[in-house]
Amino acid sequence: MARTERRCGGRAERYVHMEAGHVAQNVCLQGTTLGVGTVVIGAFWDAQVSKVLRLEDGEQPLYILQLGKVR
């Protein structure tokens, strides 16, 4: 977020969230193309996900994307 803030000022949070959405959409589209199932999850416990991912202070998870074999 801080890097985007230096370039975009007060609109940084909006832009970061929009980009996260674009990335998630592209992962889902590629999953469809490759026959891989995708699920986007936005409801999760931030602190526990941050701990598992070993995120640094100031970093936060925005999405969880699951990919897997379609039955």
N, C-alpha and C positions, 0 to 999 in steps of 0.2 A: 504494500500500500504506500509506503514512504517514497519509494522510487517513482511511482505514478504521481504522487502528490507534488513532487518537485517539478514535474512537467505540466501537470494539469490543475494544480491547486485544489480548490474545494470540490471539484467534480470527480476527484480520484476514486472515492468509494463507489460511486455509480459506475464508472468505467471498469473498475476491477470486477465488480459483480457481473456486468454485462459480458466481459471477456470470459469469465468462468462459465457463464451460460453458453457462450459460443463454443467453447472447447468441449463442454459436455454434449452439445448437440452434434458436433463433428464426430466425437467418439461413438455416439449412438448410430449415426449414419454409416460410419465405417463398419460398425458391428453388424448392421443389417446387410451391408454389401458382402461381408465375409461369412454371414450365417452364424454370427455370434450373438447371443442374447445379451442385452444390456438393461440395467435398471439404475435410475438416478435416485439417490436418497438425499434428502435435505434435512430430515429429522433424525438427529443423533446427538449424543452427549459430547459436546465440544472438548471438554477437558480430557475425557478418556481417549478420544481419537487423537488429540494432540500428543498425549503421552505415548500411545502406541507408535505414532509416526515420528516421535522425538522432535517435534517442532520447536523451534527456538522462540524466545520471548518476542512478541510482536507478530508472530505468524499464527494464522488460524485456519482451520479447515472450513471450506465453503460447501463442498459437495462430496458425496461418496458415490463412485461409479462402480457398479458391479458388472463384470463381464463373465460369461460362461457359455458352456455348451447348451444348445437348444435341444430339448428332447423331442 
